[in-house]
């Protein structure tokens, strides 16, 4: 089923509509040529969707229910109170965890795709039959928007496929997606986008970006790249932690080996295991050997057979870490020191952060041992 638009037959606005499409196309194409951004040197999709990379990205995102279910500025923001039994409470908790994992579903990272513009046919006999171009669109329901057949009959009689910018607008015209605009939202214009970045509205920018653009569009890559680099510069990584955008950001930084600031942030927040996962991710994505591989094997060992008394558990809760976690941190520190020595770009800052963390951890460990001794716990 095809539909076509003859702009010359529309009264009063016959000149406005063609100019709109052409202006929009020129604007998108010119911005994509002028904007410089960090791109992937190969298709990132196979690595991004691999099970090992996905597990690392989910672990790095961290499931913080308080942040996921925080109150937002939305039209419907209500709190519902229920009287529940213990079994019902447990079921609600499980449902809440399931919903939280769904909310953290990451936007896919794929390579840029451009619609191929090719001449289907040239027919001089149809030249100048109309004063404007005719666009034919296959409006069959259920087709993939990128592969939907859309062609334009030029004034000179040639029949061509349309550029991506026109294709997107026609798809939105016939099959509107909620929240997506036909015209480019003002906030994505360079000056206003720069203002949003300066105000550190990172999650808002990325949420809006995923609605307005498809992950394979060049504009999606340009704006997300600029946002991730700005976050890396300000070190405001925690704004995206426990959101669906944290995984793609870490993937982007690890691919381009820009993880030093993220490592600093993880060390200062006492997320040493996450810091080691960042190193593993960077090595996997760039085909580099793991530093101190024997320590990685030690981290993967199962330590669930540890038995503790109630008193020991209470003492460890007060300190915020168990004895096993202290041992785990020691292994993580060895891996981090090895990585910083051989691959760190900000060696001085990272070494100071590791030293400060090691001193604080040693003090906590001494307190733990002292409390155990005082209570007669071996």
Phi, psi and omega per residue, in radians:
X1 nan 2.178 -3.092
X2 -2.053 2.604 3.029
X3 -2.261 2.541 3.105
X4 -2.367 2.735 3.132
X5 -2.049 2.107 3.039
X6 -1.814 1.754 -3.017
X7 -1.236 -0.393 -3.088
X8 -1.272 -0.344 -3.072
X9 -1.594 -0.055 -3.125
X10 -1.533 2.094 -3.064
X11 -1.168 2.545 2.992
X12 1.226 -0.574 -3.063
X13 -2.001 0.379 -3.071
X14 -1.079 -0.515 -3.125
X15 -1.588 -0.413 -3.043
X16 -1.278 -0.750 -3.044
X17 -1.155 -0.847 3.105
X18 -1.010 -0.739 3.125
X19 -1.073 -0.617 3.133
X20 -1.078 -0.843 -3.119
X21 -1.112 -0.765 -3.089
X22 -1.189 -0.701 3.121
X23 -1.093 -0.781 3.133
X24 -1.084 -0.725 -3.134
X25 -1.120 -0.766 3.135
X26 -1.110 -0.696 -3.104
X27 -1.099 -0.790 -3.128
X28 -1.162 -0.761 -3.093
X29 -1.187 -0.697 -3.130
X30 -1.193 -0.656 -3.141
X31 -1.186 -0.646 -3.130
X32 -1.198 -0.526 3.132
X33 -1.347 -0.608 -3.041
X34 -1.485 -0.438 -3.064
X35 -1.417 2.266 3.071
X36 -1.768 2.267 3.134
X37 -2.593 2.774 3.118
X38 -1.323 2.060 -3.134
X39 -1.913 2.933 3.100
X40 -1.526 2.366 -3.111
X41 -1.345 -0.155 3.059
X42 -2.633 2.994 -3.124
X43 -1.106 2.033 -3.101
X44 -1.403 -0.192 -3.013
X45 -1.024 -0.819 -3.119
X46 -1.003 -0.712 3.114
X47 -1.254 -0.749 -3.090
X48 -1.061 -0.690 -3.074
X49 -1.541 -0.029 3.106
X50 -1.166 2.570 -3.035
X51 -1.064 -0.712 -3.099
X52 -1.137 -0.776 3.137
X53 -1.149 -0.720 3.128
X54 -1.076 -0.736 3.123
X55 -1.107 -0.695 3.100
X56 -1.134 -0.782 -3.108
X57 -1.138 -0.680 3.110
X58 -1.160 -0.694 3.108
X59 -1.141 -0.702 3.136
X60 -1.181 -0.558 -3.121
X61 -1.117 -0.626 3.124
X62 1.164 2.166 -3.095
X63 -1.566 1.636 3.129
X64 -1.859 1.787 -3.054
X65 -1.118 -0.613 3.130
X66 -1.058 -0.677 -3.134
X67 -1.356 -0.697 -3.105
X68 -1.116 -0.715 -3.082
X69 -1.775 0.434 3.119
X70 -1.176 2.744 3.128
X71 -1.242 2.340 -3.106
X72 -2.068 2.816 3.091
X73 -1.493 1.498 3.138
X74 -2.326 2.792 -3.116
X75 -0.995 -0.731 -3.121
X76 -1.935 1.790 -3.082
X77 -2.352 1.330 -3.010
X78 -1.948 2.706 3.051
X79 -1.955 2.261 -3.117
X80 -1.932 2.254 -3.140
X81 -1.856 2.374 -3.132
X82 -2.336 2.620 2.969
X83 -1.718 2.053 -3.015
X84 -2.252 2.701 2.998
X85 -1.412 3.005 3.129
X86 -1.045 -0.746 3.139
X87 -1.128 -0.690 3.131
X88 -1.183 -0.641 3.093
X89 -1.088 -0.777 3.128
X90 -1.070 -0.696 3.126
X91 -1.160 -0.702 3.107
X92 -1.104 -0.662 3.118
X93 -1.120 -0.775 3.124
X94 -1.115 -0.721 3.099
X95 -1.125 -0.686 3.116
X96 -1.108 -0.695 3.097
X97 -1.145 -0.686 3.137
X98 -1.137 -0.748 3.119
X99 -1.154 -0.664 -3.140
X100 -1.104 -0.750 3.109
X101 -1.101 -0.622 3.108
X102 -1.182 -0.670 3.121
X103 -1.176 -0.405 3.137
X104 -1.599 0.169 3.106
X105 -1.052 2.128 -2.992
X106 -1.385 2.460 2.971
X107 -1.093 2.418 -3.078
X108 -1.201 2.602 3.053
X109 -1.861 1.933 -3.098
X110 -2.306 2.932 3.137
X111 -1.332 2.791 3.116
X112 -1.202 2.344 3.063
X113 -2.091 2.322 3.097
X114 -2.008 2.398 3.073
X115 -1.189 2.241 -3.117
X116 -1.294 2.168 3.096
X117 -1.662 2.005 -3.121
X118 -2.414 2.688 3.119
X119 -1.499 2.065 3.127
X120 -1.353 -0.768 3.128
X121 -2.815 2.796 3.047
X122 -2.166 2.174 -3.101
X123 -2.315 1.592 -3.123
X124 -1.026 -0.412 -3.128
X125 -1.152 -0.352 3.122
X126 -1.697 0.060 -3.091
X127 -1.146 2.377 3.038
X128 1.071 0.414 2.989
X129 -1.283 -0.444 3.106
X130 -2.262 2.703 -3.127
X131 -1.454 -0.222 -3.133
X132 -2.411 2.959 -3.139
X133 -1.258 2.640 3.046
X134 -1.936 2.245 3.135
X135 -1.884 2.196 3.122
X136 -1.884 2.245 -3.094
X137 -2.196 2.282 3.028
X138 -1.364 1.903 -3.070
X139 -1.755 0.420 3.056
X140 -1.031 2.280 -3.087
X141 -1.220 2.457 3.026
X142 1.641 -0.021 3.131
X143 -1.380 2.661 3.048
X144 -1.191 2.243 -3.068
X145 -1.042 -0.620 -3.081
X146 -1.228 -0.578 -3.087
X147 -1.776 0.078 3.099
X148 -1.104 2.370 -3.102
X149 -1.302 2.031 3.084
X150 -2.365 2.127 -3.115
X151 -2.298 2.796 -3.138
X152 -2.225 2.283 3.044
X153 -1.625 1.925 -3.094
X154 -1.273 2.841 3.118
X155 -1.056 -0.563 -3.116
X156 -1.389 0.035 3.078
X157 1.713 -0.176 -3.137
X158 -1.347 2.574 3.113
X159 -1.948 2.101 -3.053
X160 -2.286 2.738 2.952
X161 -1.328 2.776 -3.031
X162 -1.702 2.699 3.059
X163 -1.203 2.883 -3.074
X164 -1.037 -0.668 -3.105
X165 -1.078 -0.753 3.119
X166 -1.233 -0.721 3.107
X167 -0.987 -0.780 -3.096
X168 -1.127 -0.723 -3.111
X169 -1.194 -0.642 3.104
X170 -1.222 -0.687 3.066
X171 -1.061 -0.715 3.128
X172 -1.213 -0.511 3.134
X173 -1.224 -0.797 -3.091
X174 -1.506 -0.586 -3.105
X175 -2.266 1.273 -3.041
X176 -1.094 2.358 3.062
X177 -1.749 2.333 -3.076
X178 -1.044 2.240 3.111
X179 1.583 -0.330 -3.118
X180 -1.533 2.405 -3.121
X181 -1.813 2.598 3.073
X182 -1.224 -0.753 3.059
X183 -1.529 2.648 3.118
X184 -1.121 2.173 3.114
X185 -1.003 2.484 -3.085
X186 -0.992 -0.577 -3.052
X187 -1.107 -0.322 3.134
X188 -1.617 -0.004 2.997
X189 -1.226 2.530 -2.963
X190 -0.852 -0.812 -3.073
X191 -1.174 -0.788 -3.124
X192 -1.248 -0.597 3.069
X193 -1.132 -0.704 3.100
X194 -1.089 -0.657 3.112
X195 -1.155 -0.740 3.110
X196 -1.082 -0.684 3.119
X197 -1.177 -0.702 3.108
X198 -1.115 -0.567 3.090
X199 -1.461 0.024 3.061
X200 1.033 0.740 3.082
X201 -1.626 1.005 -2.975
X202 -1.172 -0.818 -3.104
X203 -1.135 -0.673 3.109
X204 -1.080 -0.777 -3.140
X205 -1.070 -0.821 -3.062
X206 -1.258 -0.610 3.060
X207 -1.094 -0.785 -3.141
X208 -1.174 -0.614 -3.137
X209 -1.101 -0.739 -3.110
X210 -1.200 -0.393 3.084
X211 -1.444 -0.733 -3.024
X212 -1.365 -0.565 -3.043
X213 -2.177 2.704 2.991
X214 -1.502 2.635 -3.090
X215 -1.060 -0.336 -3.126
X216 -1.593 -0.023 -3.118
X217 -1.421 2.526 -3.120
X218 -1.063 -0.685 -3.137
X219 -1.083 -0.641 3.091
X220 -1.050 -0.790 -3.140
X221 -1.172 -0.713 -3.116
X222 -1.090 -0.881 -3.043
X223 -1.256 -0.715 3.114
X224 -1.138 -0.684 3.098
X225 -1.078 -0.795 3.131
X226 -1.098 -0.692 -3.142
X227 -1.170 -0.795 -3.132
X228 -1.107 -0.682 3.122
X229 -1.182 -0.618 3.112
X230 -1.174 -0.713 3.091
X231 -1.094 -0.719 3.122
X232 -1.098 -0.602 3.126
X233 -1.256 -0.699 -3.127
X234 -1.516 -0.247 -3.131
X235 1.110 0.489 3.112
X236 -1.581 0.911 -3.089
X237 -1.153 -0.518 -3.056
X238 -1.155 -0.344 3.100
X239 -1.109 -0.561 -3.126
X240 -1.718 -0.164 3.129
X241 -1.121 2.422 -3.055
X242 1.136 0.541 2.960
X243 -2.230 2.916 -3.087
X244 -1.250 -0.148 -3.080
X245 -1.703 -0.147 -3.073
X246 -1.177 -0.754 -3.136
X247 -1.030 -0.916 3.094
X248 -1.036 -0.590 3.111
X249 -1.140 -0.822 3.140
X250 -1.113 -0.686 3.101
X251 -1.040 -0.777 3.131
X252 -1.087 -0.840 -3.105
X253 -1.154 -0.699 -3.129
X254 -1.188 -0.674 3.108
X255 -1.048 -0.660 -3.084
X256 -1.735 0.191 3.080
X257 0.935 0.893 3.125
X258 -2.105 0.789 -2.969
X259 -1.729 0.027 -3.048
X260 -1.071 -0.770 3.133
X261 -1.154 -0.643 3.095
X262 -1.164 -0.664 3.075
X263 -1.106 -0.743 3.099
X264 -1.036 -0.797 3.140
X265 -1.082 -0.768 -3.118
X266 -1.143 -0.683 3.133
X267 -1.159 -0.767 -3.120
X268 -1.163 -0.509 3.122
X269 -1.580 0.087 3.124
X270 1.134 0.618 3.051
X271 -1.828 1.056 -3.036
X272 -1.129 -0.684 3.127
X273 -1.097 -0.669 3.068
X274 -1.125 -0.656 3.106
X275 -1.088 -0.712 3.104
X276 -1.156 -0.640 3.097
X277 -1.139 -0.612 3.068
X278 -1.093 -0.740 3.114
X279 -1.103 -0.787 3.123
X280 -1.063 -0.742 3.128
X281 -1.070 -0.803 -3.122
X282 -1.100 -0.702 3.136
X283 -1.168 -0.723 3.133
X284 -1.128 -0.745 -3.081
X285 -1.249 -0.468 -3.100
X286 -1.899 0.197 3.098
X287 0.971 0.765 3.081
X288 -1.861 2.599 3.095
X289 -1.192 2.593 3.111
X290 -1.226 2.373 3.055
X291 -1.288 2.422 3.110
X292 0.892 1.021 -3.028
X293 -1.067 -0.537 3.122
X294 -1.092 -0.593 3.107
X295 -1.234 -0.583 3.054
X296 -1.087 -0.715 3.103
X297 -1.121 -0.624 3.112
X298 -1.152 -0.654 3.131
X299 -1.142 -0.561 -3.076
X300 -1.395 -0.127 -3.141
X301 -1.179 2.617 -3.116
X302 -1.511 2.186 3.131
X303 -2.088 0.511 -3.052
X304 -1.380 -0.134 -3.091
X305 -1.466 0.106 -3.121
X306 -1.238 2.303 3.123
X307 -1.927 2.292 -3.120
X308 -2.276 2.655 3.086
X309 -1.474 2.928 3.136
X310 -1.095 -0.691 -3.131
X311 -1.124 -0.756 3.117
X312 -1.070 -0.721 3.140
X313 -1.090 -0.722 3.133
X314 -1.125 -0.716 3.124
X315 -1.105 -0.779 -3.119
X316 -1.161 -0.606 3.086
X317 -1.117 -0.641 3.116
X318 -1.125 -0.661 -3.129
X319 -1.442 -0.286 3.103
X320 1.544 -0.017 -3.139
X321 -2.585 2.597 3.064
X322 -1.564 2.948 3.119
X323 -1.080 -0.678 3.116
X324 -1.123 -0.646 3.121
X325 -1.190 -0.592 3.047
X326 -1.109 -0.737 3.106
X327 -1.141 -0.689 3.109
X328 -1.086 -0.716 3.129
X329 -1.098 -0.619 3.115
X330 -1.091 -0.739 3.106
X331 -1.143 -0.753 3.123
X332 -1.050 -0.706 -3.140
X333 -1.102 -0.659 3.114
X334 -1.132 -0.743 3.119
X335 -1.112 -0.765 -3.113
X336 -1.124 -0.715 3.129
X337 -1.111 -0.707 3.119
X338 -1.116 -0.749 -3.134
X339 -1.158 -0.774 -3.117
X340 -1.105 -0.703 -3.109
X341 -1.108 -0.651 -3.035
X342 -1.762 -0.487 -3.014
X343 -2.239 -0.140 -3.065
X344 -1.191 2.378 3.073
X345 -1.588 -0.448 3.097
X346 -2.039 1.129 -2.991
X347 -1.062 -0.781 -3.075
X348 -1.061 -0.849 -3.121
X349 -1.125 -0.725 -3.117
X350 -1.192 -0.710 3.133
X351 -1.138 -0.693 3.091
X352 -1.123 -0.733 3.123
X353 -1.115 -0.717 3.111
X354 -1.136 -0.708 3.126
X355 -1.122 -0.776 3.129
X356 -1.103 -0.715 3.128
X357 -1.146 -0.717 -3.122
X358 -1.114 -0.700 3.124
X359 -1.155 -0.737 3.120
X360 -1.151 -0.704 3.130
X361 -1.165 -0.667 3.118
X362 -1.127 -0.668 3.106
X363 -1.131 -0.745 3.101
X364 -1.125 -0.664 -3.133
X365 -1.161 -0.674 3.095
X366 -1.115 -0.687 3.108
X367 -1.122 -0.734 3.128
X368 -1.067 -0.803 3.141
X369 -1.141 -0.675 3.125
X370 -1.123 -0.743 3.120
X371 -1.157 -0.674 3.108
X372 -1.133 -0.741 3.125
X373 -1.113 -0.732 -3.129
X374 -1.103 -0.529 3.141
X375 -1.693 0.106 3.085
X376 1.251 0.546 -3.138
X377 -1.806 2.215 3.119
X378 -1.394 nan nan
